Amino acid sequence: MDDKNLMENMLQLEKGVCDLFLHGTIESATPKVHQAFSAALTSALSAQDTIYTKMSDKGWYQPEQAEGNKITALKQKYASQSGN
């Protein structure tokens, strides 16, 4: 496995961890459990950002740019649904 594939796997794993910690935070039954999940989520988001930045710096992660007309269409769709 080369470095790029290893980093891609690490990023996907970290994104999954973030998702689990987010749901743990949302579904927490007590303030202490909420605080523990929230702290873990913050740490996991930081790790995810570090991995992403390293990949981006190497040109291994290039997010797709959204098309302007699609953004405009979505804005209009949700503005009309909310009554704005």
Biopython code that builds the backbone (N, CA, C, O; Angstrom):
import numpy as np
from Bio.PDB.StructureBuilder import StructureBuilder

atoms = [
    (1, "MET", "N", (0.859, -1.172, 0.000)),
    (1, "MET", "CA", (0.000, 0.000, 0.000)),
    (1, "MET", "C", (0.908, 1.238, 0.000)),
    (1, "MET", "O", (1.835, 1.331, 0.804)),
    (2, "ASP", "N", (0.641, 2.167, -0.888)),
    (2, "ASP", "CA", (1.454, 3.388, -0.940)),
    (2, "ASP", "C", (0.924, 4.429, 0.061)),
    (2, "ASP", "O", (-0.135, 4.250, 0.661)),
    (3, "ASP", "N", (1.681, 5.504, 0.221)),
    (3, "ASP", "CA", (1.329, 6.531, 1.200)),
    (3, "ASP", "C", (-0.035, 7.164, 0.918)),
    (3, "ASP", "O", (-0.800, 7.436, 1.844)),
    (4, "LYS", "N", (-0.333, 7.395, -0.348)),
    (4, "LYS", "CA", (-1.615, 8.012, -0.690)),
    (4, "LYS", "C", (-2.775, 7.125, -0.248)),
    (4, "LYS", "O", (-3.726, 7.613, 0.362)),
    (5, "ASN", "N", (-2.709, 5.846, -0.545)),
    (5, "ASN", "CA", (-3.781, 4.927, -0.148)),
    (5, "ASN", "C", (-3.888, 4.826, 1.364)),
    (5, "ASN", "O", (-4.990, 4.759, 1.908)),
    (6, "LEU", "N", (-2.763, 4.815, 2.036)),
    (6, "LEU", "CA", (-2.764, 4.761, 3.493)),
    (6, "LEU", "C", (-3.452, 5.994, 4.070)),
    (6, "LEU", "O", (-4.274, 5.886, 4.981)),
    (7, "MET", "N", (-3.115, 7.156, 3.538)),
    (7, "MET", "CA", (-3.739, 8.395, 4.017)),
    (7, "MET", "C", (-5.230, 8.435, 3.697)),
    (7, "MET", "O", (-6.023, 8.917, 4.507)),
    (8, "GLU", "N", (-5.618, 7.935, 2.526)),
    (8, "GLU", "CA", (-7.045, 7.874, 2.184)),
    (8, "GLU", "C", (-7.787, 6.989, 3.170)),
    (8, "GLU", "O", (-8.882, 7.333, 3.615)),
    (9, "ASN", "N", (-7.200, 5.857, 3.512)),
    (9, "ASN", "CA", (-7.821, 4.954, 4.486)),
    (9, "ASN", "C", (-7.916, 5.603, 5.860)),
    (9, "ASN", "O", (-8.934, 5.484, 6.541)),
    (10, "MET", "N", (-6.861, 6.284, 6.259)),
    (10, "MET", "CA", (-6.875, 6.980, 7.548)),
    (10, "MET", "C", (-7.957, 8.054, 7.576)),
    (10, "MET", "O", (-8.662, 8.204, 8.574)),
    (11, "LEU", "N", (-8.089, 8.800, 6.480)),
    (11, "LEU", "CA", (-9.090, 9.860, 6.424)),
    (11, "LEU", "C", (-10.501, 9.272, 6.507)),
    (11, "LEU", "O", (-11.346, 9.792, 7.235)),
    (12, "GLN", "N", (-10.753, 8.213, 5.781)),
    (12, "GLN", "CA", (-12.080, 7.583, 5.829)),
    (12, "GLN", "C", (-12.389, 7.045, 7.220)),
    (12, "GLN", "O", (-13.513, 7.176, 7.705)),
    (13, "LEU", "N", (-11.409, 6.449, 7.851)),
    (13, "LEU", "CA", (-11.598, 5.940, 9.208)),
    (13, "LEU", "C", (-11.897, 7.087, 10.168)),
    (13, "LEU", "O", (-12.802, 6.990, 10.996)),
    (14, "GLU", "N", (-11.144, 8.156, 10.056)),
    (14, "GLU", "CA", (-11.347, 9.302, 10.946)),
    (14, "GLU", "C", (-12.714, 9.940, 10.715)),
    (14, "GLU", "O", (-13.358, 10.377, 11.668)),
    (15, "LYS", "N", (-13.161, 9.997, 9.471)),
    (15, "LYS", "CA", (-14.507, 10.523, 9.195)),
    (15, "LYS", "C", (-15.572, 9.649, 9.860)),
    (15, "LYS", "O", (-16.555, 10.160, 10.395)),
    (16, "GLY", "N", (-15.372, 8.344, 9.825)),
    (16, "GLY", "CA", (-16.310, 7.429, 10.486)),
    (16, "GLY", "C", (-16.327, 7.634, 11.991)),
    (16, "GLY", "O", (-17.389, 7.612, 12.613)),
    (17, "VAL", "N", (-15.158, 7.831, 12.575)),
    (17, "VAL", "CA", (-15.061, 8.098, 14.010)),
    (17, "VAL", "C", (-15.798, 9.394, 14.350)),
    (17, "VAL", "O", (-16.532, 9.455, 15.336)),
    (18, "CYS", "N", (-15.598, 10.428, 13.528)),
    (18, "CYS", "CA", (-16.291, 11.701, 13.754)),
    (18, "CYS", "C", (-17.804, 11.507, 13.731)),
    (18, "CYS", "O", (-18.518, 12.072, 14.559)),
    (19, "ASP", "N", (-18.285, 10.718, 12.797)),
    (19, "ASP", "CA", (-19.717, 10.451, 12.696)),
    (19, "ASP", "C", (-20.232, 9.759, 13.960)),
    (19, "ASP", "O", (-21.281, 10.126, 14.489)),
    (20, "LEU", "N", (-19.500, 8.771, 14.437)),
    (20, "LEU", "CA", (-19.911, 8.065, 15.658)),
    (20, "LEU", "C", (-19.918, 8.994, 16.870)),
    (20, "LEU", "O", (-20.858, 8.979, 17.664)),
    (21, "PHE", "N", (-18.865, 9.805, 17.007)),
    (21, "PHE", "CA", (-18.807, 10.716, 18.140)),
    (21, "PHE", "C", (-19.878, 11.797, 18.055)),
    (21, "PHE", "O", (-20.405, 12.226, 19.081)),
    (22, "LEU", "N", (-20.206, 12.242, 16.842)),
    (22, "LEU", "CA", (-21.277, 13.222, 16.684)),
    (22, "LEU", "C", (-22.594, 12.648, 17.186)),
    (22, "LEU", "O", (-23.314, 13.292, 17.950)),
    (23, "HIS", "N", (-22.898, 11.438, 16.752)),
    (23, "HIS", "CA", (-24.151, 10.827, 17.188)),
    (23, "HIS", "C", (-24.143, 10.531, 18.685)),
    (23, "HIS", "O", (-25.172, 10.649, 19.351)),
    (24, "GLY", "N", (-22.985, 10.149, 19.210)),
    (24, "GLY", "CA", (-22.885, 9.963, 20.655)),
    (24, "GLY", "C", (-23.151, 11.252, 21.402)),
    (24, "GLY", "O", (-23.810, 11.247, 22.441)),
    (25, "THR", "N", (-22.643, 12.353, 20.881)),
    (25, "THR", "CA", (-22.866, 13.655, 21.511)),
    (25, "THR", "C", (-24.350, 14.025, 21.461)),
    (25, "THR", "O", (-24.923, 14.465, 22.458)),
    (26, "ILE", "N", (-24.954, 13.845, 20.306)),
    (26, "ILE", "CA", (-26.369, 14.209, 20.135)),
    (26, "ILE", "C", (-27.272, 13.367, 21.026)),
    (26, "ILE", "O", (-28.241, 13.874, 21.592)),
    (27, "GLU", "N", (-26.954, 12.081, 21.150)),
    (27, "GLU", "CA", (-27.834, 11.150, 21.866)),
    (27, "GLU", "C", (-27.476, 10.970, 23.336)),
    (27, "GLU", "O", (-28.062, 10.122, 24.010)),
    (28, "SER", "N", (-26.534, 11.741, 23.843)),
    (28, "SER", "CA", (-26.092, 11.582, 25.227)),
    (28, "SER", "C", (-27.236, 11.776, 26.209)),
    (28, "SER", "O", (-28.056, 12.684, 26.074)),
    (29, "ALA", "N", (-27.265, 10.893, 27.200)),
    (29, "ALA", "CA", (-28.341, 10.936, 28.195)),
    (29, "ALA", "C", (-28.020, 11.845, 29.376)),
    (29, "ALA", "O", (-28.923, 12.307, 30.073)),
    (30, "THR", "N", (-26.733, 12.100, 29.597)),
    (30, "THR", "CA", (-26.349, 12.927, 30.740)),
    (30, "THR", "C", (-25.313, 13.966, 30.290)),
    (30, "THR", "O", (-24.648, 13.793, 29.268)),
    (31, "PRO", "N", (-25.190, 15.035, 31.062)),
    (31, "PRO", "CA", (-24.195, 16.053, 30.708)),
    (31, "PRO", "C", (-22.758, 15.525, 30.669)),
    (31, "PRO", "O", (-21.972, 15.941, 29.818)),
    (32, "LYS", "N", (-22.412, 14.620, 31.574)),
    (32, "LYS", "CA", (-21.044, 14.087, 31.579)),
    (32, "LYS", "C", (-20.771, 13.241, 30.344)),
    (32, "LYS", "O", (-19.687, 13.316, 29.767)),
    (33, "VAL", "N", (-21.730, 12.452, 29.944)),
    (33, "VAL", "CA", (-21.562, 11.643, 28.729)),
    (33, "VAL", "C", (-21.490, 12.564, 27.520)),
    (33, "VAL", "O", (-20.672, 12.358, 26.624)),
    (34, "HIS", "N", (-22.343, 13.575, 27.498)),
    (34, "HIS", "CA", (-22.320, 14.555, 26.415)),
    (34, "HIS", "C", (-20.953, 15.221, 26.325)),
    (34, "HIS", "O", (-20.396, 15.354, 25.236)),
    (35, "GLN", "N", (-20.416, 15.635, 27.458)),
    (35, "GLN", "CA", (-19.121, 16.303, 27.489)),
    (35, "GLN", "C", (-18.011, 15.372, 26.996)),
    (35, "GLN", "O", (-17.119, 15.809, 26.268)),
    (36, "ALA", "N", (-18.058, 14.104, 27.381)),
    (36, "ALA", "CA", (-17.032, 13.144, 26.955)),
    (36, "ALA", "C", (-17.073, 12.947, 25.444)),
    (36, "ALA", "O", (-16.037, 12.964, 24.779)),
    (37, "PHE", "N", (-18.280, 12.758, 24.906)),
    (37, "PHE", "CA", (-18.402, 12.587, 23.457)),
    (37, "PHE", "C", (-18.017, 13.865, 22.711)),
    (37, "PHE", "O", (-17.377, 13.807, 21.662)),
    (38, "SER", "N", (-18.405, 15.008, 23.250)),
    (38, "SER", "CA", (-18.084, 16.271, 22.606)),
    (38, "SER", "C", (-16.574, 16.500, 22.554)),
    (38, "SER", "O", (-16.050, 16.961, 21.540)),
    (39, "ALA", "N", (-15.877, 16.181, 23.639)),
    (39, "ALA", "CA", (-14.414, 16.319, 23.658)),
    (39, "ALA", "C", (-13.769, 15.353, 22.671)),
    (39, "ALA", "O", (-12.824, 15.710, 21.967)),
    (40, "ALA", "N", (-14.284, 14.132, 22.624)),
    (40, "ALA", "CA", (-13.750, 13.147, 21.674)),
    (40, "ALA", "C", (-14.004, 13.596, 20.235)),
    (40, "ALA", "O", (-13.148, 13.416, 19.369)),
    (41, "LEU", "N", (-15.170, 14.176, 19.980)),
    (41, "LEU", "CA", (-15.492, 14.678, 18.644)),
    (41, "LEU", "C", (-14.545, 15.799, 18.239)),
    (41, "LEU", "O", (-14.045, 15.820, 17.114)),
    (42, "THR", "N", (-14.303, 16.723, 19.146)),
    (42, "THR", "CA", (-13.389, 17.827, 18.852)),
    (42, "THR", "C", (-12.004, 17.303, 18.504)),
    (42, "THR", "O", (-11.378, 17.780, 17.557)),
    (43, "SER", "N", (-11.527, 16.331, 19.257)),
    (43, "SER", "CA", (-10.216, 15.737, 19.000)),
    (43, "SER", "C", (-10.191, 15.022, 17.647)),
    (43, "SER", "O", (-9.230, 15.146, 16.889)),
    (44, "ALA", "N", (-11.252, 14.276, 17.354)),
    (44, "ALA", "CA", (-11.325, 13.542, 16.088)),
    (44, "ALA", "C", (-11.408, 14.499, 14.903)),
    (44, "ALA", "O", (-10.810, 14.240, 13.858)),
    (45, "LEU", "N", (-12.140, 15.601, 15.053)),
    (45, "LEU", "CA", (-12.219, 16.590, 13.976)),
    (45, "LEU", "C", (-10.858, 17.225, 13.722)),
    (45, "LEU", "O", (-10.506, 17.509, 12.577)),
    (46, "SER", "N", (-10.107, 17.444, 14.770)),
    (46, "SER", "CA", (-8.762, 17.999, 14.620)),
    (46, "SER", "C", (-7.859, 17.018, 13.872)),
    (46, "SER", "O", (-7.097, 17.416, 12.991)),
    (47, "ALA", "N", (-7.949, 15.733, 14.228)),
    (47, "ALA", "CA", (-7.145, 14.709, 13.545)),
    (47, "ALA", "C", (-7.547, 14.615, 12.075)),
    (47, "ALA", "O", (-6.688, 14.491, 11.202)),
    (48, "GLN", "N", (-8.851, 14.674, 11.801)),
    (48, "GLN", "CA", (-9.335, 14.620, 10.422)),
    (48, "GLN", "C", (-8.794, 15.791, 9.635)),
    (48, "GLN", "O", (-8.379, 15.630, 8.488)),
    (49, "ASP", "N", (-8.793, 16.974, 10.238)),
    (49, "ASP", "CA", (-8.295, 18.159, 9.559)),
    (49, "ASP", "C", (-6.801, 18.041, 9.263)),
    (49, "ASP", "O", (-6.345, 18.450, 8.195)),
    (50, "THR", "N", (-6.049, 17.493, 10.190)),
    (50, "THR", "CA", (-4.613, 17.306, 9.986)),
    (50, "THR", "C", (-4.348, 16.367, 8.812)),
    (50, "THR", "O", (-3.499, 16.646, 7.966)),
    (51, "ILE", "N", (-5.071, 15.266, 8.767)),
    (51, "ILE", "CA", (-4.910, 14.313, 7.671)),
    (51, "ILE", "C", (-5.292, 14.963, 6.344)),
    (51, "ILE", "O", (-4.565, 14.853, 5.356)),
    (52, "TYR", "N", (-6.438, 15.641, 6.330)),
    (52, "TYR", "CA", (-6.894, 16.316, 5.109)),
    (52, "TYR", "C", (-5.859, 17.324, 4.623)),
    (52, "TYR", "O", (-5.545, 17.369, 3.434)),
    (53, "THR", "N", (-5.333, 18.126, 5.532)),
    (53, "THR", "CA", (-4.361, 19.159, 5.150)),
    (53, "THR", "C", (-3.116, 18.535, 4.542)),
    (53, "THR", "O", (-2.613, 19.021, 3.529)),
    (54, "LYS", "N", (-2.618, 17.478, 5.141)),
    (54, "LYS", "CA", (-1.431, 16.807, 4.596)),
    (54, "LYS", "C", (-1.709, 16.240, 3.208)),
    (54, "LYS", "O", (-0.869, 16.333, 2.314)),
    (55, "MET", "N", (-2.888, 15.653, 3.033)),
    (55, "MET", "CA", (-3.248, 15.107, 1.723)),
    (55, "MET", "C", (-3.400, 16.226, 0.693)),
    (55, "MET", "O", (-2.947, 16.099, -0.445)),
    (56, "SER", "N", (-4.036, 17.312, 1.100)),
    (56, "SER", "CA", (-4.246, 18.433, 0.193)),
    (56, "SER", "C", (-2.917, 19.057, -0.213)),
    (56, "SER", "O", (-2.719, 19.408, -1.377)),
    (57, "ASP", "N", (-2.018, 19.190, 0.737)),
    (57, "ASP", "CA", (-0.700, 19.756, 0.448)),
    (57, "ASP", "C", (0.063, 18.932, -0.584)),
    (57, "ASP", "O", (0.842, 19.475, -1.367)),
    (58, "LYS", "N", (-0.162, 17.625, -0.582)),
    (58, "LYS", "CA", (0.517, 16.734, -1.524)),
    (58, "LYS", "C", (-0.254, 16.586, -2.842)),
    (58, "LYS", "O", (0.208, 15.915, -3.765)),
    (59, "GLY", "N", (-1.433, 17.218, -2.923)),
    (59, "GLY", "CA", (-2.250, 17.119, -4.122)),
    (59, "GLY", "C", (-3.042, 15.826, -4.200)),
    (59, "GLY", "O", (-3.535, 15.461, -5.268)),
    (60, "TRP", "N", (-3.167, 15.127, -3.073)),
    (60, "TRP", "CA", (-3.862, 13.841, -3.036)),
    (60, "TRP", "C", (-5.353, 13.980, -2.762)),
    (60, "TRP", "O", (-6.101, 13.017, -2.930)),
    (61, "TYR", "N", (-5.789, 15.140, -2.351)),
    (61, "TYR", "CA", (-7.208, 15.357, -2.053)),
    (61, "TYR", "C", (-7.596, 16.681, -2.676)),
    (61, "TYR", "O", (-7.203, 17.747, -2.203)),
    (62, "GLN", "N", (-8.354, 16.601, -3.718)),
    (62, "GLN", "CA", (-8.774, 17.802, -4.422)),
    (62, "GLN", "C", (-10.298, 17.823, -4.487)),
    (62, "GLN", "O", (-10.902, 17.155, -5.326)),
    (63, "PRO", "N", (-10.912, 18.596, -3.595)),
    (63, "PRO", "CA", (-12.368, 18.644, -3.574)),
    (63, "PRO", "C", (-12.929, 19.172, -4.890)),
    (63, "PRO", "O", (-12.344, 20.041, -5.536)),
    (64, "GLU", "N", (-14.047, 18.637, -5.255)),
    (64, "GLU", "CA", (-14.726, 19.072, -6.475)),
    (64, "GLU", "C", (-15.404, 20.412, -6.218)),
    (64, "GLU", "O", (-16.067, 20.595, -5.197)),
    (65, "GLN", "N", (-15.236, 21.331, -7.134)),
    (65, "GLN", "CA", (-15.870, 22.633, -7.015)),
    (65, "GLN", "C", (-17.330, 22.545, -7.457)),
    (65, "GLN", "O", (-17.645, 21.986, -8.508)),
    (66, "ALA", "N", (-18.205, 23.105, -6.637)),
    (66, "ALA", "CA", (-19.623, 23.122, -6.980)),
    (66, "ALA", "C", (-19.867, 24.135, -8.091)),
    (66, "ALA", "O", (-19.271, 25.212, -8.108)),
    (67, "GLU", "N", (-20.730, 23.782, -8.998)),
    (67, "GLU", "CA", (-21.073, 24.682, -10.088)),
    (67, "GLU", "C", (-21.996, 25.789, -9.573)),
    (67, "GLU", "O", (-22.928, 25.532, -8.811)),
    (68, "GLY", "N", (-21.725, 27.003, -9.993)),
    (68, "GLY", "CA", (-22.496, 28.155, -9.538)),
    (68, "GLY", "C", (-23.978, 28.036, -9.787)),
    (68, "GLY", "O", (-24.787, 28.428, -8.946)),
    (69, "ASN", "N", (-24.349, 27.494, -10.947)),
    (69, "ASN", "CA", (-25.782, 27.380, -11.264)),
    (69, "ASN", "C", (-26.469, 26.367, -10.344)),
    (69, "ASN", "O", (-27.650, 26.525, -10.035)),
    (70, "LYS", "N", (-25.751, 25.333, -9.902)),
    (70, "LYS", "CA", (-26.345, 24.361, -8.978)),
    (70, "LYS", "C", (-26.539, 24.972, -7.598)),
    (70, "LYS", "O", (-27.537, 24.699, -6.930)),
    (71, "ILE", "N", (-25.593, 25.793, -7.171)),
    (71, "ILE", "CA", (-25.724, 26.478, -5.885)),
    (71, "ILE", "C", (-26.919, 27.416, -5.917)),
    (71, "ILE", "O", (-27.715, 27.450, -4.978)),
    (72, "THR", "N", (-27.043, 28.175, -6.998)),
    (72, "THR", "CA", (-28.162, 29.105, -7.144)),
    (72, "THR", "C", (-29.494, 28.360, -7.137)),
    (72, "THR", "O", (-30.452, 28.799, -6.501)),
    (73, "ALA", "N", (-29.554, 27.242, -7.841)),
    (73, "ALA", "CA", (-30.787, 26.452, -7.889)),
    (73, "ALA", "C", (-31.170, 25.939, -6.508)),
    (73, "ALA", "O", (-32.347, 25.955, -6.149)),
    (74, "LEU", "N", (-30.189, 25.482, -5.728)),
    (74, "LEU", "CA", (-30.478, 25.004, -4.377)),
    (74, "LEU", "C", (-30.941, 26.132, -3.472)),
    (74, "LEU", "O", (-31.863, 25.952, -2.676)),
    (75, "LYS", "N", (-30.311, 27.291, -3.586)),
    (75, "LYS", "CA", (-30.728, 28.440, -2.787)),
    (75, "LYS", "C", (-32.181, 28.795, -3.083)),
    (75, "LYS", "O", (-32.968, 29.057, -2.173)),
    (76, "GLN", "N", (-32.521, 28.800, -4.363)),
    (76, "GLN", "CA", (-33.896, 29.147, -4.748)),
    (76, "GLN", "C", (-34.876, 28.085, -4.259)),
    (76, "GLN", "O", (-35.973, 28.411, -3.806)),
    (77, "LYS", "N", (-34.488, 26.834, -4.350)),
    (77, "LYS", "CA", (-35.353, 25.740, -3.912)),
    (77, "LYS", "C", (-35.676, 25.881, -2.429)),
    (77, "LYS", "O", (-36.841, 25.815, -2.038)),
    (78, "TYR", "N", (-34.647, 26.076, -1.603)),
    (78, "TYR", "CA", (-34.871, 26.137, -0.162)),
    (78, "TYR", "C", (-35.482, 27.459, 0.269)),
    (78, "TYR", "O", (-36.186, 27.510, 1.277)),
    (79, "ALA", "N", (-35.229, 28.522, -0.469)),
    (79, "ALA", "CA", (-35.866, 29.800, -0.148)),
    (79, "ALA", "C", (-37.368, 29.703, -0.400)),
    (79, "ALA", "O", (-38.162, 30.237, 0.375)),
    (80, "SER", "N", (-37.761, 29.028, -1.476)),
    (80, "SER", "CA", (-39.182, 28.899, -1.781)),
    (80, "SER", "C", (-39.875, 27.953, -0.792)),
    (80, "SER", "O", (-41.060, 28.122, -0.506)),
    (81, "GLN", "N", (-39.154, 26.971, -0.275)),
    (81, "GLN", "CA", (-39.743, 26.037, 0.684)),
    (81, "GLN", "C", (-39.938, 26.674, 2.056)),
    (81, "GLN", "O", (-40.865, 26.321, 2.785)),
    (82, "SER", "N", (-39.062, 27.612, 2.402)),
    (82, "SER", "CA", (-39.154, 28.235, 3.727)),
    (82, "SER", "C", (-40.069, 29.466, 3.709)),
    (82, "SER", "O", (-40.363, 30.044, 4.755)),
    (83, "GLY", "N", (-40.510, 29.854, 2.524)),
    (83, "GLY", "CA", (-41.409, 30.987, 2.408)),
    (83, "GLY", "C", (-40.704, 32.322, 2.363)),
    (83, "GLY", "O", (-41.342, 33.368, 2.483)),
    (84, "ASN", "N", (-39.379, 32.300, 2.190)),
    (84, "ASN", "CA", (-38.611, 33.559, 2.108)),
    (84, "ASN", "C", (-38.648, 34.129, 0.715)),
    (84, "ASN", "O", (-38.060, 35.180, 0.462)),
]
sb = StructureBuilder()
sb.init_structure("model")
sb.init_model(0)
sb.init_chain("A")
sb.init_seg("    ")
for serial, (resi, resn, name, xyz) in enumerate(atoms, 1):
    if name == "N":
        sb.init_residue(resn, " ", resi, " ")
    sb.init_atom(name, np.array(xyz, "f"), 0.0, 1.0, " ", f" {name:<3s}", serial, name[0])
structure = sb.get_structure()
